[in-house]
Amino acid sequence: DKAALQEIHELETALSKHFNEIKKDLHSSNSLFFEIQKLCRLSDLYNSVNKQSLSLERLKKTITIASKPENIRLIQGKDFDGIYLPILILTTAMKCWKQIRYAQKTTNNLRINFSKERQQILTSVESMAELYRGQKDLHAPFAGYSNQVLVLSAQIQESLGKWQESLAILSDLIAVQAVDGVDLSYVILKAALILKHMGPSRHKQCLEYLEYLLDDPPVSEGMGKTHVLAVQLLVLEQGGEKYRVLLPKHYKELAASYHQDLQADGESGADRVSISEEEVWQGLMLQALDRCEYLLALEFAAQGVLKAPGKARLLHTLAELQFLLGETEAAASSAEKALALQPQSAELRNLLLQAAPDVWADRMRSAPSSNANPAISHGSSGAEDSRQP
């Protein structure tokens, strides 16, 4: 923290000292690079010392500067000492968004931060990412840069619940067999996951992608063979009787792979001889949740609920994930089931008011008063420290 604070002081001083010079010379790509690089670095540093509000300020300033049409022309197609500014900006934004992923995280309570402020981070870079990905350069090293911008754009669209838009970007990368700068297996897994979520009509293509990945699983973003097996099993579970005979074998393979991951990471439970299906799905959900892989977490949470429908906390998390990804009707249904198990939960009441205000505003008015804290809303917390894992 001391080193970070010292670097913050030096960077803020440098930006302040050279502000007038930079302001006069913003038509110079070098001056623009200096300002954006320093602002992105400050955003990261403020996050590292739990000063999220200051981190967001620097990020917003970066996005404002980088989104100007005249600056896009200066930034696009140039790297500065191996740094490509569109990737730096989008990566910084995603870090900032991930850093404040929890409204609360304790042993007994894990709540997702789905506040408007957090979602605005994604929406603010969504249009900028679209501008940058529309200007492709197939010459090295910019082909790799373009592919990375496309993957980041797909992640942003998926995190906003825009399945078709994300899938279209991923499909383009798959069609050209993009390997420069990206892990193609990761791209294929993300596409398979969206296809699975879009329903049975897309499951055949999803399984084809997953079969390919069993021999060549992803190695980036915390993904691996376990996640391929898990998504495959989710599809088979919902495929009806024709796949029923395959399920025991696939569950055994998934449990073994998950157990191997636990051992490799030195996590608790790694010394256990056997792990139940319920524990596997819940463990995978928590991992995905911590990495902000929300669609993956939603699928695992939904499967966990099928295995343990009476778990209020699991239902609550599923409802939050559905709401975060724009599936408000499903979120209201899950939250209502969770509320039946935890009728005094202020957080569930607030979630229902946001997911289905027309229905629940009247119900809440007619319901007996409770000790619910009306200050708890949007899945957000006022204390910055409580957002940290």
FITIMI-819041 format. One record per residue (C-alpha): residue in one letter; x, z, y; residue number from 1. Coordinates in Angstrom, 3 decimals. Last residue first. Layout:
+------+----------+----------+----------+------+
: resn :       px :       pz :       py : resi :
+------+----------+----------+----------+------+
:    a :        X :        Z :        Y :  NUM :
...
+------+----------+----------+----------+------+
END
This chain:
+------+----------+----------+----------+------+
: resn :       px :       pz :       py : resi :
+------+----------+----------+----------+------+
:    p :  -13.309 :   -1.417 :  -10.391 :  389 :
:    q :  -13.563 :   -1.332 :   -6.605 :  388 :
:    r :  -16.871 :   -1.475 :   -4.833 :  387 :
:    s :  -17.094 :    2.284 :   -4.494 :  386 :
:    d :  -14.055 :    2.224 :   -2.177 :  385 :
:    e :  -15.858 :    0.092 :    0.391 :  384 :
:    a :  -18.599 :    2.611 :    0.919 :  383 :
:    g :  -21.827 :    1.115 :    2.218 :  382 :
:    s :  -22.973 :   -0.077 :   -1.169 :  381 :
:    s :  -24.720 :   -3.251 :   -2.165 :  380 :
:    g :  -27.202 :   -4.234 :   -4.870 :  379 :
:    h :  -29.406 :   -5.777 :   -2.173 :  378 :
:    s :  -30.833 :   -2.329 :   -1.464 :  377 :
:    i :  -30.135 :    1.388 :   -1.776 :  376 :
:    a :  -31.279 :    2.853 :    1.531 :  375 :
:    p :  -34.801 :    3.296 :    0.173 :  374 :
:    n :  -33.626 :    6.224 :   -1.989 :  373 :
:    a :  -36.215 :    6.802 :   -4.659 :  372 :
:    n :  -37.344 :   10.430 :   -4.880 :  371 :
:    s :  -40.834 :    9.319 :   -5.714 :  370 :
:    s :  -44.122 :    8.681 :   -3.931 :  369 :
:    p :  -47.074 :    7.835 :   -6.171 :  368 :
:    a :  -47.681 :    4.080 :   -6.580 :  367 :
:    s :  -50.160 :    2.251 :   -4.319 :  366 :
:    r :  -47.526 :    1.160 :   -1.832 :  365 :
:    m :  -45.094 :    0.266 :   -4.607 :  364 :
:    r :  -47.679 :   -1.907 :   -6.351 :  363 :
:    d :  -48.521 :   -3.741 :   -3.139 :  362 :
:    a :  -44.865 :   -4.550 :   -2.402 :  361 :
:    w :  -44.346 :   -5.366 :   -6.075 :  360 :
:    v :  -46.348 :   -8.531 :   -6.477 :  359 :
:    d :  -45.585 :  -10.380 :   -3.255 :  358 :
:    p :  -42.007 :   -9.029 :   -3.193 :  357 :
:    a :  -41.057 :  -10.432 :   -6.630 :  356 :
:    a :  -37.237 :  -10.496 :   -6.914 :  355 :
:    q :  -36.519 :   -8.441 :   -3.789 :  354 :
:    l :  -39.123 :   -5.745 :   -4.345 :  353 :
:    l :  -38.255 :   -5.739 :   -8.050 :  352 :
:    l :  -34.585 :   -5.076 :   -7.238 :  351 :
:    n :  -35.572 :   -2.225 :   -4.928 :  350 :
:    r :  -37.667 :   -0.658 :   -7.660 :  349 :
:    l :  -34.839 :   -1.101 :  -10.159 :  348 :
:    e :  -32.380 :    0.623 :   -7.831 :  347 :
:    a :  -34.776 :    3.502 :   -7.154 :  346 :
:    s :  -34.949 :    4.271 :  -10.878 :  345 :
:    q :  -37.646 :    6.881 :  -11.565 :  344 :
:    p :  -39.540 :    4.803 :  -14.157 :  343 :
:    q :  -36.464 :    4.275 :  -16.374 :  342 :
:    l :  -37.811 :    2.752 :  -19.624 :  341 :
:    a :  -40.776 :    1.035 :  -17.946 :  340 :
:    l :  -38.374 :    0.185 :  -15.109 :  339 :
:    a :  -36.159 :   -1.743 :  -17.546 :  338 :
:    k :  -39.107 :   -3.868 :  -18.674 :  337 :
:    e :  -40.021 :   -4.522 :  -15.039 :  336 :
:    a :  -36.413 :   -5.424 :  -14.245 :  335 :
:    s :  -36.341 :   -7.988 :  -17.049 :  334 :
:    s :  -39.574 :   -9.654 :  -15.884 :  333 :
:    a :  -38.535 :   -9.576 :  -12.216 :  332 :
:    a :  -35.156 :  -11.123 :  -13.066 :  331 :
:    a :  -36.820 :  -13.860 :  -15.149 :  330 :
:    e :  -39.020 :  -14.745 :  -12.184 :  329 :
:    t :  -36.065 :  -14.558 :   -9.775 :  328 :
:    e :  -33.677 :  -16.875 :  -11.582 :  327 :
:    g :  -31.460 :  -17.399 :   -8.525 :  326 :
:    l :  -28.102 :  -16.619 :  -10.108 :  325 :
:    l :  -27.889 :  -13.139 :   -8.557 :  324 :
:    f :  -31.438 :  -12.387 :   -9.665 :  323 :
:    q :  -30.707 :  -13.294 :  -13.278 :  322 :
:    l :  -27.516 :  -11.247 :  -13.222 :  321 :
:    e :  -29.315 :   -8.241 :  -11.726 :  320 :
:    a :  -32.086 :   -8.462 :  -14.327 :  319 :
:    l :  -29.541 :   -8.648 :  -17.163 :  318 :
:    t :  -27.789 :   -5.569 :  -15.765 :  317 :
:    h :  -31.071 :   -3.652 :  -15.697 :  316 :
:    l :  -31.932 :   -4.755 :  -19.233 :  315 :
:    l :  -28.556 :   -3.487 :  -20.423 :  314 :
:    r :  -29.069 :   -0.192 :  -18.631 :  313 :
:    a :  -32.561 :    0.221 :  -20.093 :  312 :
:    k :  -31.484 :   -0.212 :  -23.699 :  311 :
:    g :  -34.666 :   -0.502 :  -25.781 :  310 :
:    p :  -34.321 :   -4.193 :  -26.571 :  309 :
:    a :  -31.076 :   -3.690 :  -28.533 :  308 :
:    k :  -30.189 :   -6.906 :  -30.411 :  307 :
:    l :  -32.350 :   -9.146 :  -28.207 :  306 :
:    v :  -31.054 :   -7.249 :  -25.161 :  305 :
:    g :  -27.470 :   -7.967 :  -26.226 :  304 :
:    q :  -28.304 :  -11.662 :  -26.493 :  303 :
:    a :  -29.616 :  -11.633 :  -22.930 :  302 :
:    a :  -26.514 :   -9.717 :  -21.801 :  301 :
:    f :  -24.221 :  -12.279 :  -23.446 :  300 :
:    e :  -26.009 :  -15.177 :  -21.765 :  299 :
:    l :  -26.024 :  -13.389 :  -18.406 :  298 :
:    a :  -22.322 :  -12.493 :  -18.683 :  297 :
:    l :  -21.465 :  -16.162 :  -19.319 :  296 :
:    l :  -23.546 :  -17.163 :  -16.307 :  295 :
:    y :  -21.890 :  -14.421 :  -14.261 :  294 :
:    e :  -18.241 :  -15.140 :  -14.891 :  293 :
:    c :  -17.371 :  -12.624 :  -12.181 :  292 :
:    r :  -14.257 :  -11.561 :  -14.139 :  291 :
:    d :  -15.585 :   -7.993 :  -14.469 :  290 :
:    l :  -18.966 :   -9.292 :  -15.577 :  289 :
:    a :  -17.391 :  -11.528 :  -18.203 :  288 :
:    q :  -15.545 :   -8.552 :  -19.700 :  287 :
:    l :  -18.678 :   -6.386 :  -19.566 :  286 :
:    m :  -20.734 :   -9.089 :  -21.292 :  285 :
:    l :  -18.130 :   -9.527 :  -24.021 :  284 :
:    g :  -18.268 :   -5.795 :  -24.746 :  283 :
:    q :  -22.071 :   -5.791 :  -24.784 :  282 :
:    w :  -22.202 :   -8.748 :  -27.128 :  281 :
:    v :  -19.587 :   -7.298 :  -29.484 :  280 :
:    e :  -21.106 :   -3.817 :  -29.417 :  279 :
:    e :  -24.557 :   -5.127 :  -30.407 :  278 :
:    e :  -23.069 :   -7.160 :  -33.244 :  277 :
:    s :  -21.424 :   -4.012 :  -34.602 :  276 :
:    i :  -17.656 :   -3.541 :  -34.731 :  275 :
:    s :  -15.719 :   -2.800 :  -37.918 :  274 :
:    v :  -12.382 :   -1.189 :  -38.815 :  273 :
:    r :  -11.856 :    0.393 :  -35.396 :  272 :
:    d :   -8.311 :    0.575 :  -34.021 :  271 :
:    a :   -9.060 :   -1.830 :  -31.142 :  270 :
:    g :  -11.932 :    0.337 :  -29.960 :  269 :
:    s :  -10.256 :    1.127 :  -26.665 :  268 :
:    e :   -8.212 :   -1.742 :  -25.273 :  267 :
:    g :   -4.603 :   -2.617 :  -26.120 :  266 :
:    d :   -5.079 :   -6.158 :  -24.825 :  265 :
:    a :   -3.857 :   -7.804 :  -28.040 :  264 :
:    q :   -5.828 :   -5.311 :  -30.144 :  263 :
:    l :   -9.021 :   -5.943 :  -28.207 :  262 :
:    d :   -8.528 :   -9.698 :  -28.508 :  261 :
:    q :   -8.081 :   -9.363 :  -32.292 :  260 :
:    h :  -11.330 :   -7.394 :  -32.469 :  259 :
:    y :  -13.106 :  -10.186 :  -30.597 :  258 :
:    s :  -11.704 :  -12.787 :  -33.002 :  257 :
:    a :  -12.727 :  -10.746 :  -36.045 :  256 :
:    a :  -16.218 :  -10.089 :  -34.638 :  255 :
:    l :  -16.674 :  -13.789 :  -33.837 :  254 :
:    e :  -15.551 :  -14.931 :  -37.306 :  253 :
:    k :  -17.884 :  -12.430 :  -39.032 :  252 :
:    y :  -20.760 :  -13.456 :  -36.783 :  251 :
:    h :  -20.115 :  -17.111 :  -37.654 :  250 :
:    k :  -20.180 :  -16.414 :  -41.402 :  249 :
:    p :  -23.375 :  -14.372 :  -41.144 :  248 :
:    l :  -25.051 :  -17.028 :  -38.918 :  247 :
:    l :  -24.558 :  -20.154 :  -41.018 :  246 :
:    v :  -27.606 :  -19.676 :  -43.294 :  245 :
:    r :  -29.879 :  -19.409 :  -40.254 :  244 :
:    y :  -28.784 :  -22.746 :  -38.772 :  243 :
:    k :  -31.671 :  -24.865 :  -40.079 :  242 :
:    e :  -34.056 :  -21.956 :  -39.562 :  241 :
:    g :  -34.080 :  -22.097 :  -35.794 :  240 :
:    g :  -31.493 :  -23.275 :  -33.304 :  239 :
:    q :  -31.619 :  -20.181 :  -31.070 :  238 :
:    e :  -29.071 :  -18.218 :  -33.069 :  237 :
:    l :  -26.981 :  -21.388 :  -33.472 :  236 :
:    v :  -26.745 :  -21.807 :  -29.694 :  235 :
:    l :  -25.689 :  -18.180 :  -29.154 :  234 :
:    l :  -23.186 :  -18.524 :  -31.998 :  233 :
:    q :  -21.500 :  -21.462 :  -30.306 :  232 :
:    v :  -21.295 :  -19.479 :  -27.063 :  231 :
:    a :  -19.604 :  -16.613 :  -28.896 :  230 :
:    l :  -17.228 :  -18.801 :  -30.900 :  229 :
:    v :  -16.017 :  -20.549 :  -27.731 :  228 :
:    h :  -15.701 :  -17.191 :  -25.966 :  227 :
:    t :  -13.604 :  -15.774 :  -28.812 :  226 :
:    k :  -11.391 :  -18.881 :  -28.786 :  225 :
:    g :  -10.168 :  -18.124 :  -25.290 :  224 :
:    m :  -11.140 :  -17.495 :  -21.678 :  223 :
:    g :   -9.399 :  -15.126 :  -19.255 :  222 :
:    e :   -9.357 :  -17.732 :  -16.485 :  221 :
:    s :   -7.023 :  -19.969 :  -18.509 :  220 :
:    v :   -6.168 :  -20.616 :  -22.173 :  219 :
:    p :   -9.108 :  -22.717 :  -23.306 :  218 :
:    p :   -9.610 :  -23.426 :  -27.019 :  217 :
:    d :   -8.164 :  -26.551 :  -28.731 :  216 :
:    d :   -9.244 :  -26.605 :  -32.365 :  215 :
:    l :  -12.455 :  -24.664 :  -31.790 :  214 :
:    l :  -12.823 :  -26.532 :  -28.499 :  213 :
:    y :  -13.890 :  -29.819 :  -30.138 :  212 :
:    e :  -16.686 :  -28.072 :  -32.028 :  211 :
:    l :  -17.760 :  -26.447 :  -28.740 :  210 :
:    y :  -18.165 :  -29.778 :  -26.960 :  209 :
:    e :  -20.269 :  -31.167 :  -29.799 :  208 :
:    l :  -22.326 :  -27.967 :  -29.858 :  207 :
:    c :  -23.194 :  -28.358 :  -26.163 :  206 :
:    q :  -24.123 :  -32.008 :  -26.670 :  205 :
:    k :  -26.638 :  -30.969 :  -29.329 :  204 :
:    h :  -27.824 :  -28.004 :  -27.251 :  203 :
:    r :  -29.037 :  -30.053 :  -24.275 :  202 :
:    s :  -32.702 :  -30.362 :  -25.308 :  201 :
:    p :  -32.573 :  -26.718 :  -26.441 :  200 :
:    g :  -32.217 :  -25.338 :  -22.901 :  199 :
:    m :  -30.301 :  -25.511 :  -19.646 :  198 :
:    h :  -28.325 :  -22.392 :  -20.567 :  197 :
:    k :  -26.583 :  -24.118 :  -23.475 :  196 :
:    l :  -25.706 :  -27.097 :  -21.275 :  195 :
:    i :  -24.298 :  -24.703 :  -18.663 :  194 :
:    l :  -22.119 :  -23.020 :  -21.302 :  193 :
:    a :  -20.942 :  -26.362 :  -22.690 :  192 :
:    a :  -19.861 :  -27.487 :  -19.205 :  191 :
:    k :  -17.900 :  -24.274 :  -18.691 :  190 :
:    l :  -16.292 :  -24.706 :  -22.112 :  189 :
:    i :  -15.335 :  -28.318 :  -21.306 :  188 :
:    v :  -13.691 :  -27.285 :  -18.007 :  187 :
:    y :  -11.759 :  -24.504 :  -19.756 :  186 :
:    s :  -10.581 :  -27.032 :  -22.355 :  185 :
:    l :   -9.466 :  -29.342 :  -19.539 :  184 :
:    d :   -7.125 :  -26.661 :  -18.169 :  183 :
:    v :   -6.372 :  -27.977 :  -14.677 :  182 :
:    g :   -3.521 :  -29.290 :  -12.507 :  181 :
:    d :   -3.350 :  -32.743 :  -14.049 :  180 :
:    v :   -5.414 :  -32.710 :  -17.253 :  179 :
:    a :   -8.495 :  -34.701 :  -16.327 :  178 :
:    q :   -9.935 :  -36.561 :  -19.322 :  177 :
:    v :  -11.654 :  -39.034 :  -16.951 :  176 :
:    a :  -15.110 :  -38.284 :  -18.377 :  175 :
:    i :  -14.354 :  -34.554 :  -18.685 :  174 :
:    l :  -13.583 :  -34.255 :  -14.963 :  173 :
:    d :  -16.745 :  -36.164 :  -14.043 :  172 :
:    s :  -18.761 :  -33.981 :  -16.424 :  171 :
:    l :  -17.444 :  -30.851 :  -14.710 :  170 :
:    i :  -18.607 :  -32.089 :  -11.304 :  169 :
:    a :  -22.044 :  -33.077 :  -12.619 :  168 :
:    l :  -22.364 :  -29.780 :  -14.506 :  167 :
:    s :  -21.816 :  -27.787 :  -11.310 :  166 :
:    e :  -24.453 :  -29.744 :   -9.400 :  165 :
:    q :  -26.953 :  -29.550 :  -12.263 :  164 :
:    w :  -26.439 :  -25.811 :  -12.745 :  163 :
:    k :  -26.779 :  -24.651 :   -9.163 :  162 :
:    g :  -27.013 :  -20.897 :   -9.805 :  161 :
:    l :  -24.831 :  -20.016 :   -6.811 :  160 :
:    s :  -21.991 :  -18.923 :   -9.107 :  159 :
:    e :  -22.286 :  -22.273 :  -10.901 :  158 :
:    q :  -21.904 :  -24.169 :   -7.621 :  157 :
:    i :  -18.841 :  -22.106 :   -6.647 :  156 :
:    q :  -17.228 :  -22.557 :  -10.054 :  155 :
:    a :  -17.854 :  -26.317 :   -9.900 :  154 :
:    s :  -16.214 :  -26.472 :   -6.466 :  153 :
:    l :  -13.196 :  -24.546 :   -7.772 :  152 :
:    v :  -12.912 :  -27.026 :  -10.656 :  151 :
:    l :  -13.193 :  -29.990 :   -8.241 :  150 :
:    v :  -10.575 :  -28.539 :   -5.895 :  149 :
:    q :   -8.246 :  -28.114 :   -8.877 :  148 :
:    n :   -8.792 :  -31.737 :   -9.886 :  147 :
:    s :   -8.000 :  -32.952 :   -6.366 :  146 :
:    y :   -4.766 :  -30.920 :   -6.332 :  145 :
:    g :   -3.693 :  -32.384 :   -9.655 :  144 :
:    a :   -4.343 :  -35.899 :   -8.384 :  143 :
:    f :   -2.523 :  -34.888 :   -5.198 :  142 :
:    p :    0.850 :  -34.452 :   -6.904 :  141 :
:    a :    0.829 :  -37.288 :   -7.732 :  140 :
:    h :   -1.383 :  -40.126 :   -6.470 :  139 :
:    l :   -5.088 :  -40.078 :   -7.324 :  138 :
:    d :   -6.238 :  -38.939 :   -3.890 :  137 :
:    k :   -9.849 :  -37.870 :   -3.663 :  136 :
:    q :  -11.722 :  -37.257 :   -0.409 :  135 :
:    g :  -15.184 :  -36.171 :   -1.512 :  134 :
:    r :  -13.727 :  -33.038 :   -3.061 :  133 :
:    y :  -12.682 :  -31.861 :    0.381 :  132 :
:    l :  -16.069 :  -32.301 :    2.031 :  131 :
:    e :  -17.898 :  -30.707 :   -0.894 :  130 :
:    a :  -15.532 :  -27.729 :   -0.822 :  129 :
:    m :  -16.353 :  -27.249 :    2.876 :  128 :
:    s :  -20.057 :  -27.348 :    2.106 :  127 :
:    e :  -19.727 :  -24.611 :   -0.533 :  126 :
:    v :  -17.232 :  -22.534 :    1.465 :  125 :
:    s :  -19.825 :  -20.771 :    3.632 :  124 :
:    t :  -22.346 :  -20.609 :    0.783 :  123 :
:    l :  -19.880 :  -18.734 :   -1.391 :  122 :
:    i :  -18.913 :  -16.108 :    1.188 :  121 :
:    q :  -22.561 :  -15.896 :    2.219 :  120 :
:    q :  -23.367 :  -14.526 :   -1.224 :  119 :
:    r :  -21.328 :  -11.410 :   -0.461 :  118 :
:    e :  -23.044 :  -10.789 :    2.861 :  117 :
:    k :  -26.452 :  -11.370 :    1.267 :  116 :
:    s :  -25.803 :   -8.516 :   -1.148 :  115 :
:    f :  -25.642 :   -9.156 :   -4.884 :  114 :
:    n :  -23.111 :   -6.399 :   -5.594 :  113 :
:    i :  -23.499 :   -5.746 :   -9.296 :  112 :
:    r :  -24.216 :   -2.215 :  -10.514 :  111 :
:    l :  -22.445 :   -0.314 :  -13.267 :  110 :
:    n :  -23.651 :    3.248 :  -13.822 :  109 :
:    n :  -22.665 :    5.818 :  -16.405 :  108 :
:    t :  -18.879 :    5.601 :  -16.365 :  107 :
:    t :  -18.895 :    4.597 :  -12.712 :  106 :
:    k :  -18.943 :    1.295 :  -10.863 :  105 :
:    q :  -21.153 :    0.795 :   -7.853 :  104 :
:    a :  -21.946 :   -2.128 :   -5.600 :  103 :
:    y :  -19.517 :   -4.126 :   -7.679 :  102 :
:    r :  -18.143 :   -7.623 :   -7.121 :  101 :
:    i :  -16.423 :   -6.866 :   -3.814 :  100 :
:    q :  -13.040 :   -8.240 :   -4.911 :   99 :
:    k :  -14.656 :  -11.249 :   -6.573 :   98 :
:    w :  -15.948 :  -12.692 :   -3.311 :   97 :
:    c :  -12.614 :  -12.132 :   -1.561 :   96 :
:    k :  -10.742 :  -13.726 :   -4.441 :   95 :
:    m :  -13.159 :  -16.681 :   -4.398 :   94 :
:    a :  -12.599 :  -17.170 :   -0.657 :   93 :
:    t :   -8.823 :  -16.999 :   -1.053 :   92 :
:    t :   -8.969 :  -19.598 :   -3.841 :   91 :
:    l :  -11.089 :  -21.914 :   -1.679 :   90 :
:    i :   -8.683 :  -21.594 :    1.268 :   89 :
:    l :   -5.480 :  -21.996 :   -0.774 :   88 :
:    i :   -6.927 :  -24.945 :   -2.705 :   87 :
:    p :   -7.919 :  -26.726 :    0.521 :   86 :
:    l :   -4.494 :  -25.852 :    2.028 :   85 :
:    y :   -2.233 :  -27.433 :   -0.576 :   84 :
:    i :    0.957 :  -25.359 :   -0.786 :   83 :
:    g :    4.038 :  -27.028 :   -2.289 :   82 :
:    d :    6.152 :  -26.624 :    0.856 :   81 :
:    f :    3.244 :  -27.864 :    2.926 :   80 :
:    d :    0.947 :  -30.284 :    1.142 :   79 :
:    k :   -0.838 :  -33.195 :    2.691 :   78 :
:    g :   -3.736 :  -35.378 :    1.551 :   77 :
:    q :   -6.442 :  -33.519 :    3.457 :   76 :
:    i :   -5.270 :  -30.975 :    6.027 :   75 :
:    l :   -5.071 :  -33.111 :    9.175 :   74 :
:    r :   -8.290 :  -34.993 :    8.464 :   73 :
:    i :  -10.053 :  -31.736 :    7.662 :   72 :
:    n :   -8.807 :  -30.402 :   10.998 :   71 :
:    e :  -10.596 :  -33.096 :   13.008 :   70 :
:    p :  -13.784 :  -32.523 :   11.041 :   69 :
:    k :  -13.779 :  -28.751 :   11.713 :   68 :
:    s :  -14.260 :  -26.882 :    8.434 :   67 :
:    a :  -10.697 :  -25.500 :    8.274 :   66 :
:    i :  -10.968 :  -23.549 :   11.532 :   65 :
:    t :  -14.331 :  -21.940 :   10.737 :   64 :
:    i :  -13.283 :  -21.280 :    7.133 :   63 :
:    t :  -10.126 :  -19.472 :    8.239 :   62 :
:    k :  -12.011 :  -17.377 :   10.789 :   61 :
:    k :  -14.504 :  -16.367 :    8.119 :   60 :
:    l :  -11.652 :  -15.384 :    5.784 :   59 :
:    r :   -9.956 :  -13.264 :    8.440 :   58 :
:    e :  -13.199 :  -11.414 :    9.153 :   57 :
:    l :  -13.921 :  -11.001 :    5.443 :   56 :
:    s :  -10.557 :   -9.303 :    4.875 :   55 :
:    l :  -11.209 :   -7.019 :    7.837 :   54 :
:    s :  -14.522 :   -5.938 :    6.307 :   53 :
:    q :  -12.914 :   -5.554 :    2.876 :   52 :
:    k :  -10.279 :   -3.032 :    3.906 :   51 :
:    n :   -9.522 :   -1.781 :    0.407 :   50 :
:    v :   -5.707 :   -1.980 :    0.734 :   49 :
:    s :   -5.415 :   -5.049 :   -1.539 :   48 :
:    n :   -8.398 :   -6.687 :    0.169 :   47 :
:    y :   -6.620 :   -6.436 :    3.519 :   46 :
:    l :   -3.617 :   -8.132 :    1.926 :   45 :
:    d :   -5.622 :  -11.037 :    0.503 :   44 :
:    s :   -7.375 :  -11.706 :    3.833 :   43 :
:    l :   -4.043 :  -11.422 :    5.636 :   42 :
:    r :   -2.544 :  -14.061 :    3.337 :   41 :
:    c :   -5.433 :  -16.390 :    4.041 :   40 :
:    l :   -5.037 :  -15.857 :    7.795 :   39 :
:    k :   -1.287 :  -16.491 :    7.607 :   38 :
:    q :   -1.715 :  -19.730 :    5.660 :   37 :
:    i :   -4.461 :  -20.933 :    7.994 :   36 :
:    e :   -2.453 :  -20.289 :   11.164 :   35 :
:    f :    0.821 :  -21.795 :    9.970 :   34 :
:    f :   -0.901 :  -24.814 :    8.391 :   33 :
:    l :   -2.664 :  -25.583 :   11.666 :   32 :
:    s :    0.624 :  -25.408 :   13.546 :   31 :
:    n :    2.249 :  -27.734 :   11.011 :   30 :
:    s :   -0.704 :  -30.151 :   11.067 :   29 :
:    s :   -0.337 :  -30.559 :   14.815 :   28 :
:    h :   -3.643 :  -31.147 :   16.575 :   27 :
:    l :   -3.850 :  -27.374 :   16.921 :   26 :
:    d :   -0.998 :  -27.494 :   19.442 :   25 :
:    k :   -2.345 :  -25.683 :   22.491 :   24 :
:    k :   -4.062 :  -23.013 :   20.397 :   23 :
:    i :   -0.933 :  -22.571 :   18.282 :   22 :
:    e :    1.188 :  -21.854 :   21.362 :   21 :
:    n :   -1.422 :  -19.466 :   22.744 :   20 :
:    f :   -1.678 :  -17.648 :   19.418 :   19 :
:    h :    2.069 :  -17.401 :   18.765 :   18 :
:    k :    2.502 :  -13.732 :   19.577 :   17 :
:    s :   -0.908 :  -12.739 :   18.177 :   16 :
:    l :   -0.366 :  -14.566 :   14.906 :   15 :
:    a :    3.120 :  -13.119 :   14.527 :   14 :
:    t :    1.930 :   -9.605 :   15.326 :   13 :
:    e :   -0.918 :   -9.879 :   12.833 :   12 :
:    l :    1.544 :  -11.123 :   10.219 :   11 :
:    e :    4.060 :   -8.338 :   10.837 :   10 :
:    h :    1.415 :   -5.600 :   10.829 :    9 :
:    i :   -0.156 :   -6.939 :    7.646 :    8 :
:    e :    3.275 :   -7.078 :    6.005 :    7 :
:    q :    3.838 :   -3.410 :    6.842 :    6 :
:    l :    0.382 :   -2.500 :    5.518 :    5 :
:    a :    1.099 :   -4.329 :    2.263 :    4 :
:    a :    4.451 :   -2.574 :    1.837 :    3 :
:    k :    2.827 :    0.827 :    2.404 :    2 :
:    d :    0.000 :    0.000 :    0.000 :    1 :
+------+----------+----------+----------+------+
END
